[in-house]
């Protein structure tokens, strides 16, 4: 197996930007994911600010492998859709200006019925975003979790080739009651980014829980093999939303993935 490339979602560290970058480098990551909605908003970062950010990254030998842009609603929701699409395009431009080619966001619930107006709305919005990706050099990669693998594959197949990619988050799938192992083969060739997160289903509470990497239901050795076979050579980004000690747990997660990789 080829050496995997490890990144950290900066927001997971819960530190100021400069300290988060320094910590990511110290923990052994070679890239980071920046949140363009809550961490660094494109419109608020001047040309000089971007230059300073790039220098900080260069000094720490870090890259930006993706930009996260979580929206409150999906692309099938007509309410303020034009603004949501425009903001997504802006995040794509921002990502490319930082050297990244991936923007991460959930696309929203994929309608079951192709006659549902939300289905047509979603296809039109994502087709528009896909056209922009051809111009700007960055692609929206739909984060898995809110829909099954088959539903996401159905959406990808309904769009022109290359309109969107996939951010594969196995833990998010588990937490939402889906199978990561069943989902991945359906869209492995479309994966542009991987979020290394683990999870379990709490049957007593009837819901899913995020847990420390390697302690949950995700079969990471199997998934790494499937991604390797599919030709995935992108980053594996450590994401940890629910932790009392995120820096320690993210460091442990990096060691865990390095050990799996041999």
Secondary structure, DSSP 8 states (H G I E B T S, - for coil): ----EEEEEHHHH-S-HHHHHHHHHHHT-SEEEEETTTT--GGGS-HHHHHHHHHHHHHTT-EEEEEE---SS-TT--TTHHHHHHHHHHHHHHHHHTT--EEEE------S-TTSHHHHHHHHHHHHHHHHHHHHS-EEEEESSSS-HHHHHHHHHHS-TTS-EEEE-HHHHHHTT--HHHHHHHHGGGEEEEEE-EEEEETTTTEEEEE-TTSSS--HHHHHHHHHHTT--SEEEE--SS-SSHHHHHHHHHHHHHHHH-
